[in-house]
Amino acid sequence: MIQQAIKDLVCNHINDREAATKYLNSKVFISHCDIAGYPAGLRDTLNEMLLLSRPQQKVVVELVMEELAKKKPLREGLNIEGVNMN
């Protein structure tokens, strides 16, 4: 669910983007991230990403998805091009 929401943040359908943004800013998102072992700063990074241009957002989403797919110890945080997600 988390990964689909991340992808939906940059999709072409406004309803999906709005739903993903609502989920991102919900308490449920934080709970799901904790269960999945994703870093606490993931939400902050994604919210900051939303301030970027659409092409930049797509690049950041690709980088985030690559890092999440690696399944490294995520509690240590992700560092994507100088963006610390702790």
LUMKOLNU-621867 format. One line per 10 residues: their letters; for each residue x, y, z of C-alpha. Coordinates in steps of 0.02 Angstrom, whole numbers, plus 50000, padded with zeros to 5 digits. Layout:
BEGIN
a = X:Y:Z | ...
This chain:
BEGIN
miqqaikdlv = 50000:50000:50000 | 50141:50120:50043 | 50232:50092:49881 | 50074:50113:49777 | 50035:50276:49867 | 50211:50339:49832 | 50187:50301:49647 | 50016:50383:49650 | 50092:50545:49715 | 50162:50575:49540
cnhindreaa = 50032:50490:49431 | 49928:50581:49300 | 49761:50556:49388 | 49720:50697:49508 | 49601:50590:49613 | 49739:50462:49642 | 49865:50599:49685 | 49744:50678:49808 | 49705:50511:49890 | 49891:50471:49903
tkylnskvfi = 49927:50641:49981 | 49787:50616:50107 | 49856:50443:50152 | 50033:50513:50162 | 49977:50639:50292 | 49874:50516:50395 | 49920:50427:50555 | 49891:50264:50463 | 50038:50302:50347 | 50155:50321:50495
shcdiagypa = 50090:50159:50569 | 50113:50067:50404 | 50290:50135:50386 | 50332:50077:50561 | 50264:49903:50525 | 50360:49895:50360 | 50520:49956:50444 | 50529:50112:50336 | 50618:50264:50408 | 50519:50390:50507
glrdtlneml = 50577:50529:50391 | 50497:50451:50237 | 50340:50558:50255 | 50442:50718:50274 | 50545:50677:50120 | 50390:50641:50016 | 50305:50801:50074 | 50462:50900:50028 | 50464:50811:49861 | 50289:50878:49825
llsrpqqkvv = 50363:51054:49823 | 50472:51008:49674 | 50424:51014:49491 | 50332:50862:49420 | 50487:50798:49327 | 50591:50814:49485 | 50455:50726:49587 | 50461:50579:49467 | 50649:50563:49487 | 50637:50569:49676
velvmeelak = 50499:50438:49676 | 50607:50323:49570 | 50753:50345:49690 | 50644:50316:49843 | 50567:50159:49766 | 50741:50091:49723 | 50799:50118:49902 | 50644:50039:49977 | 50663:49889:49861 | 50840:49856:49922
kkplreglni = 50770:49800:50090 | 50924:49859:50181 | 50903:49901:50366 | 50785:50045:50335 | 50780:50101:50516 | 50953:50171:50485 | 50873:50290:50361 | 50888:50322:50177 | 51007:50445:50100 | 50955:50493:49925
egvnmn = 51066:50621:49841 | 51097:50713:50003 | 50918:50698:50067 | 50929:50614:50236 | 50767:50527:50278 | 50798:50505:50465
